[in-house]
């Protein structure tokens, strides 16, 4: 009985100490990393996911390095095409002239290697947008604007049913608005200056190539005025007729009608499609150009495209640059030759340049060529009489004079050979003696 309380106290101590002992001797289970859910992905996918995450968080160089490692290490990976496209996207997002150039090269490489993937249309669109973003104002360098025009035209021709086609079509209108504005400003300068020829040379191709340009009606009016002042009312009437027909809602249309009345030319009816297009353009929502808007536009490096047409088919034909060139031909004549450089009659010169070596006989003259020394024409098929008339003979039958002179000619040739032989021997002897002297000098310096 005395030991009972002691036993109870011992039992209580053991019960209270059991959790702590369990914690001391408890071992944590090791997790097998090979079966972890995050480690079941293939290594190429891990590289791709990590690189894309770096690019999203602005670590473009690190992300591109990971993508390039994926391309070099796993050339047969299913993520190869995505990695190439992601590298180009990284350059595009990072921005800058150098990075934009790298992005364009990357997108074009993707189109070359993977032309049948759905992402090829996206890559072509990005090439055009890269040039579009580098486009300068209308009065500055138009290199990127022309490149953007070509790339957008390529996209619309190759992928006309792509979901990005409407966006590409509108961007193409904006690019062509900038290109036309640059030409119009130069033409307007010459127009105000009074140089009609230079002004018409800029305005005529402008109205023919860019009918959707916001100032095409004004360009037609200027063309009509230029030819009117040049006393070419027939040509001026044609441009006034185009203005009334294709731009019936223009402010210049009533003035063009008055000009046609004064010329006695019938006034045409407005084209129904042109009338519907101009009505849609006038009702289209677009930002208003205020003095504040103009002042803010001066601070931007990009062009102002708020006046661009929002409907209508843009120009899809590339600008041809194969006009005629001036080439000088024989006889002080100037011939126009096409830009293709074909070997036509106009591109050949009658002048003949021949190479003659010393000691060779004089080259035979072409048939019909004049002898500048004697002043007589060369008649290869006959002889010339004293009165200047040519006596035709059979070229196959030798003449009596030729038969008679044949032995003399052979004798003269024999004599010439005999005369030339000693001279040739003398020259050979001189060469041999000089070579011997050189050899002796090499052996005996003094």
C-alpha positions as CSV (number, residue, x, y, z in Angstrom):
1,X,0.0,0.0,0.0
2,X,2.8,2.3,0.7
3,X,4.3,1.7,-2.7
4,X,1.0,2.4,-4.5
5,X,1.3,6.2,-4.5
6,X,4.8,5.9,-5.7
7,X,3.8,3.7,-8.6
8,X,1.0,6.1,-9.6
9,X,3.4,9.0,-9.6
10,X,5.9,7.0,-11.8
11,X,3.1,6.1,-14.2
12,X,2.1,9.8,-14.5
13,X,5.6,10.8,-15.2
14,X,6.0,8.2,-17.9
15,X,2.8,9.3,-19.5
16,X,3.8,12.9,-19.6
17,X,7.2,12.1,-20.9
18,X,6.1,9.9,-23.8
19,X,5.2,12.7,-26.3
20,X,8.6,14.3,-25.9
21,X,10.4,11.0,-26.3
22,X,8.3,10.4,-29.4
23,X,9.3,13.8,-30.8
24,X,13.0,13.0,-30.0
25,X,13.0,9.7,-31.7
26,X,10.6,10.6,-34.5
27,X,12.3,10.7,-38.0
28,X,10.9,12.7,-40.8
29,X,10.1,10.8,-44.0
30,X,12.3,11.7,-46.9
31,X,10.5,13.0,-50.0
32,X,11.6,11.3,-53.2
33,X,12.4,14.2,-55.5
34,X,12.3,12.0,-58.5
35,X,8.6,11.5,-58.0
36,X,7.8,15.1,-57.3
37,X,5.1,16.6,-59.5
38,X,7.4,19.6,-60.3
39,X,10.1,17.3,-61.5
40,X,8.1,15.1,-63.9
41,X,8.4,17.5,-66.8
42,X,11.0,17.0,-69.5
43,X,14.2,19.0,-69.3
44,X,13.6,20.9,-72.5
45,X,10.2,22.0,-71.2
46,X,11.8,23.1,-67.9
47,X,14.3,25.2,-69.8
48,X,11.5,26.7,-72.0
49,X,9.3,27.5,-69.0
50,X,12.1,29.1,-67.0
51,X,13.2,31.2,-70.0
52,X,9.7,32.4,-70.7
53,X,9.3,33.4,-67.1
54,X,12.5,35.4,-67.3
55,X,11.4,37.2,-70.4
56,X,8.0,38.0,-68.8
57,X,9.8,39.6,-65.8
58,X,12.0,41.8,-68.0
59,X,15.2,39.6,-67.8
60,X,15.5,39.4,-71.6
61,X,19.1,38.5,-71.8
62,X,18.8,35.7,-69.3
63,X,15.7,34.4,-71.0
64,X,17.3,34.5,-74.5
65,X,20.3,32.6,-73.1
66,X,18.0,29.9,-71.8
67,X,16.1,29.6,-75.1
68,X,19.3,29.4,-77.1
69,X,20.6,26.7,-74.7
70,X,17.4,24.8,-75.4
71,X,17.9,25.1,-79.2
72,X,21.5,24.0,-79.1
73,X,21.0,21.1,-76.6
74,X,17.7,19.7,-77.9
75,X,17.6,20.2,-81.6
76,X,14.7,17.8,-82.0
77,X,12.6,19.2,-79.2
78,X,9.0,20.0,-79.7
79,X,9.7,23.5,-78.2
80,X,12.2,24.4,-80.9
81,X,9.9,26.5,-83.0
82,X,8.4,28.2,-79.9
83,X,11.9,29.0,-78.6
84,X,13.0,30.6,-81.9
85,X,9.8,32.7,-81.9
86,X,10.2,33.6,-78.2
87,X,13.8,34.9,-78.9
88,X,12.5,37.2,-81.6
89,X,9.6,38.4,-79.3
90,X,12.1,39.1,-76.6
91,X,14.1,41.4,-78.9
92,X,10.9,43.1,-80.1
93,X,9.7,43.7,-76.5
94,X,13.0,45.1,-75.3
95,X,12.9,47.7,-78.0
96,X,15.6,49.9,-79.5
97,X,17.1,50.1,-83.0
98,X,19.6,47.3,-82.5
99,X,17.0,45.0,-80.9
100,X,14.4,45.8,-83.5
101,X,16.9,44.7,-86.2
102,X,17.6,41.5,-84.3
103,X,13.8,40.9,-84.0
104,X,13.2,41.3,-87.7
105,X,16.0,38.9,-88.5
106,X,14.6,36.4,-86.0
107,X,11.1,36.6,-87.4
108,X,12.3,36.1,-90.9
109,X,14.3,33.1,-89.9
110,X,11.2,31.6,-88.3
111,X,9.2,32.1,-91.5
112,X,12.0,30.4,-93.5
113,X,12.3,27.4,-91.3
114,X,8.7,27.0,-90.3
115,X,6.6,28.4,-93.2
116,X,3.6,26.1,-92.6
117,X,3.1,26.7,-88.9
118,X,0.2,29.0,-87.9
119,X,2.7,31.2,-86.1
120,X,4.3,32.1,-89.5
121,X,1.5,34.7,-90.1
122,X,2.2,36.2,-86.7
123,X,5.9,36.4,-87.5
124,X,5.2,38.2,-90.8
125,X,2.9,40.6,-89.0
126,X,5.6,41.3,-86.4
127,X,8.2,42.1,-89.1
128,X,5.8,44.7,-90.6
129,X,5.1,46.1,-87.2
130,X,8.8,46.4,-86.3
131,X,9.3,48.6,-89.4
132,X,6.1,50.4,-88.6
133,X,7.3,51.3,-85.1
134,X,10.6,52.7,-86.6
135,X,8.7,54.8,-89.1
136,X,9.7,58.5,-89.1
137,X,7.6,61.6,-89.9
138,X,6.5,62.3,-93.4
139,X,9.1,65.0,-94.0
140,X,12.0,62.7,-92.9
141,X,13.6,59.5,-94.1
142,X,11.0,57.1,-95.5
143,X,13.2,53.9,-95.5
144,X,11.2,52.2,-92.7
145,X,7.9,53.4,-94.1
146,X,8.7,51.8,-97.5
147,X,9.8,48.6,-95.8
148,X,6.6,48.5,-93.7
149,X,4.5,49.0,-96.8
150,X,6.2,46.0,-98.5
151,X,5.9,43.8,-95.4
152,X,2.2,44.6,-94.9
153,X,1.5,43.9,-98.6
154,X,3.3,40.6,-98.3
155,X,1.2,39.7,-95.2
156,X,-2.1,40.5,-97.0
157,X,-1.1,38.6,-100.1
158,X,0.1,35.4,-98.2
159,X,-2.5,35.4,-95.4
160,X,-5.6,37.2,-96.6
161,X,-7.9,35.2,-94.3
162,X,-5.9,35.5,-91.1
163,X,-7.5,37.1,-88.1
164,X,-4.8,39.8,-88.2
165,X,-5.6,40.8,-91.8
166,X,-8.0,43.7,-90.9
167,X,-5.4,45.2,-88.6
168,X,-2.7,44.8,-91.2
169,X,-4.9,46.5,-93.8
170,X,-5.5,49.5,-91.6
171,X,-1.8,49.7,-90.8
172,X,-1.0,49.6,-94.5
173,X,-3.4,52.6,-95.1
174,X,-1.5,54.5,-92.4
175,X,1.8,53.8,-93.9
176,X,0.7,54.8,-97.3
177,X,-0.8,58.0,-95.8
178,X,2.7,58.9,-94.5
179,X,4.4,58.1,-97.8
180,X,1.8,60.1,-99.8
181,X,2.1,63.0,-97.3
182,X,5.9,63.2,-97.9
183,X,5.4,63.4,-101.7
184,X,2.7,65.9,-101.3
185,X,4.8,68.3,-99.2
186,X,7.6,68.3,-101.8
187,X,5.1,68.8,-104.6
188,X,3.4,71.7,-102.7
189,X,6.8,73.4,-102.2
190,X,7.4,73.3,-106.0
191,X,3.8,74.4,-106.6
192,X,4.1,77.5,-104.5
193,X,7.6,78.2,-105.9
194,X,6.1,78.2,-109.4
195,X,8.1,75.2,-110.7
196,X,5.2,73.5,-112.6
197,X,7.2,70.7,-114.1
198,X,8.6,69.5,-110.8
199,X,5.3,69.9,-109.1
200,X,3.4,67.9,-111.7
201,X,6.2,65.2,-111.6
202,X,5.4,64.6,-107.9
203,X,1.6,65.0,-108.0
204,X,0.8,62.8,-111.0
205,X,2.2,59.5,-109.6
206,X,0.8,60.4,-106.1
207,X,-2.8,60.6,-107.3
208,X,-2.4,57.4,-109.4
209,X,-0.8,55.3,-106.6
210,X,-2.6,56.5,-103.4
211,X,-6.2,57.3,-104.1
212,X,-7.1,56.8,-100.4
213,X,-4.8,59.7,-99.4
214,X,-6.6,62.3,-97.4
215,X,-5.4,65.1,-99.8
216,X,-5.8,63.4,-103.1
217,X,-8.6,65.8,-104.1
218,X,-6.3,68.8,-103.4
219,X,-3.6,67.1,-105.4
220,X,-5.9,66.7,-108.4
221,X,-6.9,70.3,-108.1
222,X,-3.2,71.4,-108.1
223,X,-2.5,69.2,-111.2
224,X,-5.4,70.8,-113.1
225,X,-4.3,74.3,-112.1
226,X,-0.7,73.5,-113.2
227,X,-1.7,72.3,-116.7
228,X,-4.3,75.1,-117.0
229,X,-1.6,77.7,-116.5
230,X,0.6,75.8,-119.0
231,X,-2.0,76.2,-121.7
232,X,-2.9,72.5,-121.7
233,X,-6.6,72.7,-121.0
234,X,-7.2,69.2,-122.4
235,X,-5.0,67.7,-119.7
236,X,-6.3,70.0,-117.0
237,X,-9.9,69.1,-117.9
238,X,-9.0,65.4,-117.4
239,X,-7.8,66.0,-113.9
240,X,-10.8,68.2,-113.0
241,X,-13.1,65.4,-114.3
242,X,-11.4,62.9,-112.0
243,X,-11.8,65.2,-109.1
244,X,-15.6,65.7,-109.7
245,X,-16.1,61.9,-110.4
246,X,-14.0,60.3,-107.6
247,X,-14.2,62.9,-104.9
248,X,-17.8,64.4,-105.2
249,X,-17.9,65.6,-101.6
250,X,-14.6,67.4,-101.7
251,X,-14.4,71.2,-101.2
252,X,-12.6,71.5,-104.5
253,X,-15.4,69.7,-106.4
254,X,-17.5,72.9,-107.0
255,X,-14.4,74.8,-108.2
256,X,-13.6,71.9,-110.6
257,X,-17.1,72.0,-112.0
258,X,-16.7,75.7,-112.7
259,X,-13.5,75.1,-114.5
260,X,-15.1,72.4,-116.7
261,X,-17.9,74.7,-117.6
262,X,-15.4,77.4,-118.7
263,X,-13.6,74.8,-120.8
264,X,-16.8,73.6,-122.4
265,X,-16.3,70.1,-121.1
266,X,-19.3,68.1,-119.9
267,X,-19.5,67.6,-116.1
268,X,-19.5,63.9,-115.2
269,X,-21.7,62.2,-112.7
270,X,-20.2,61.2,-109.3
271,X,-19.2,57.6,-109.0
272,X,-21.6,55.8,-106.6
273,X,-18.8,53.8,-104.9
274,X,-16.7,56.9,-104.4
275,X,-19.7,58.7,-103.0
276,X,-20.4,55.9,-100.5
277,X,-16.7,55.8,-99.5
278,X,-16.5,59.5,-98.9
279,X,-19.7,59.5,-96.9
280,X,-18.4,56.7,-94.7
281,X,-15.1,58.5,-94.2
282,X,-16.8,61.7,-93.1
283,X,-19.0,59.9,-90.6
284,X,-16.1,57.8,-89.2
285,X,-15.1,58.8,-85.7
286,X,-11.6,60.3,-85.6
287,X,-9.9,62.7,-83.2
288,X,-10.2,66.4,-83.8
289,X,-7.0,68.2,-84.7
290,X,-6.7,71.1,-82.2
291,X,-3.8,73.5,-81.6
292,X,-2.9,71.4,-78.5
293,X,-2.9,68.3,-80.6
294,X,-0.5,69.9,-83.1
295,X,1.8,71.1,-80.3
296,X,1.9,67.7,-78.7
297,X,2.5,66.1,-82.1
298,X,5.7,68.1,-82.5
299,X,7.1,66.3,-79.4
300,X,6.5,62.8,-80.8
301,X,9.0,61.2,-83.2
302,X,6.4,59.2,-85.0
303,X,4.1,60.4,-87.8
304,X,0.6,61.7,-87.3
305,X,-1.9,59.3,-88.9
306,X,-5.2,60.5,-87.5
307,X,-6.4,61.6,-91.0
308,X,-5.9,58.2,-92.5
309,X,-8.8,56.6,-94.3
310,X,-10.5,53.8,-92.3
311,X,-12.1,52.0,-95.3
312,X,-11.2,51.2,-98.8
313,X,-8.8,48.8,-100.4
314,X,-5.2,50.1,-100.0
315,X,-2.6,49.9,-102.7
316,X,-1.4,46.3,-103.0
317,X,1.1,46.7,-105.9
318,X,4.7,47.3,-105.0
319,X,6.2,50.6,-106.2
320,X,8.0,49.9,-109.5
321,X,11.4,51.5,-110.0
322,X,12.4,50.4,-113.5
323,X,11.9,53.5,-115.6
324,X,13.8,54.1,-118.8
325,X,17.4,55.3,-118.5
326,X,19.5,57.4,-120.9
327,X,22.4,55.7,-122.7
328,X,24.7,57.2,-125.2
329,X,25.2,55.3,-128.4
330,X,27.4,55.9,-131.4
331,X,26.9,59.0,-133.6
332,X,26.1,61.3,-130.6
333,X,22.6,59.8,-130.3
334,X,20.8,59.2,-127.0
335,X,18.6,56.1,-126.8
336,X,16.1,55.2,-124.1
337,X,16.7,51.8,-122.7
338,X,14.3,49.9,-120.4
339,X,15.3,49.3,-116.9
340,X,15.3,45.6,-117.4
341,X,18.6,45.9,-119.2
342,X,17.6,43.7,-122.2
343,X,19.9,43.4,-125.2
344,X,17.6,45.3,-127.6
345,X,18.6,47.4,-130.5
346,X,18.7,50.6,-128.5
347,X,21.1,49.2,-126.0
348,X,23.8,48.3,-128.5
349,X,26.3,50.8,-129.9
350,X,27.5,50.8,-133.5
351,X,31.0,51.5,-132.4
352,X,33.3,48.4,-132.6
353,X,36.4,48.1,-130.4
354,X,38.9,45.5,-131.5
355,X,42.2,44.4,-129.9
356,X,45.2,44.2,-132.2
357,X,48.5,42.7,-131.1
358,X,51.9,44.0,-132.3
359,X,53.0,42.2,-135.4
360,X,49.5,40.9,-136.3
361,X,47.9,41.9,-139.6
362,X,45.2,44.6,-139.6
363,X,41.7,43.2,-138.8
364,X,39.3,42.8,-141.6
365,X,36.7,45.6,-141.8
366,X,33.0,44.8,-141.5
367,X,30.8,44.7,-144.5
368,X,29.7,48.2,-145.5
369,X,32.2,49.9,-143.2
370,X,33.8,53.0,-144.7
371,X,37.6,53.3,-145.1
372,X,38.5,56.6,-143.5
373,X,41.9,56.7,-145.2
374,X,40.8,56.2,-148.8
375,X,37.2,57.4,-148.6
376,X,35.9,54.5,-150.6
377,X,33.4,51.9,-149.4
378,X,34.4,48.2,-149.0
379,X,32.7,46.0,-151.5
380,X,33.4,42.4,-150.6
381,X,31.2,41.0,-153.4
382,X,32.6,42.8,-156.4
383,X,34.9,45.5,-157.8
384,X,34.4,49.2,-158.4
385,X,34.5,50.6,-161.9
386,X,36.0,54.0,-162.8
387,X,32.6,55.7,-162.8
388,X,31.9,54.5,-159.2
389,X,29.5,51.7,-160.1
390,X,30.1,48.4,-158.5
391,X,30.5,45.4,-160.8
392,X,29.2,42.3,-159.1
393,X,31.0,39.1,-159.6
394,X,30.7,35.6,-158.3
395,X,32.6,35.4,-155.0
396,X,33.3,31.7,-155.4
397,X,35.0,32.1,-158.8
398,X,38.5,33.7,-158.6
399,X,39.2,36.6,-161.0
400,X,41.9,36.7,-163.5
401,X,43.8,39.3,-161.5
402,X,43.7,37.1,-158.5
403,X,45.0,34.1,-160.5
404,X,47.8,36.2,-162.0
405,X,48.9,37.8,-158.7
406,X,48.8,34.5,-156.7
407,X,52.4,33.4,-157.5
408,X,53.6,36.9,-156.8
409,X,51.9,36.9,-153.4
410,X,53.4,33.6,-152.5
411,X,56.8,34.9,-153.5
412,X,56.3,38.0,-151.4
413,X,55.3,35.8,-148.5
414,X,58.3,33.6,-148.9
415,X,60.6,36.7,-148.9
416,X,59.0,38.1,-145.9
417,X,59.4,34.8,-144.1
418,X,63.1,34.7,-145.0
419,X,63.6,38.3,-143.9
420,X,61.8,37.8,-140.6
421,X,63.8,34.6,-139.8
422,X,67.2,36.2,-139.2
423,X,65.6,38.9,-137.1
424,X,63.9,36.2,-134.9
425,X,67.3,34.4,-134.7
426,X,69.0,37.5,-133.6
427,X,66.4,38.2,-130.9
428,X,66.8,34.6,-129.6
429,X,70.6,34.9,-129.5
430,X,70.3,38.1,-127.6
431,X,68.0,36.5,-125.0
432,X,70.3,33.5,-124.6
433,X,73.4,35.7,-124.1
434,X,71.6,37.9,-121.6
435,X,70.4,34.8,-119.6
436,X,74.0,33.4,-119.7
437,X,75.3,36.7,-118.3
438,X,72.8,36.7,-115.5
439,X,73.7,33.1,-114.6
440,X,77.4,34.0,-114.5
441,X,76.7,37.0,-112.3
442,X,74.9,34.7,-109.9
443,X,77.9,32.4,-109.8
444,X,80.7,35.0,-109.9
445,X,79.6,38.2,-108.3
446,X,82.6,40.2,-109.7
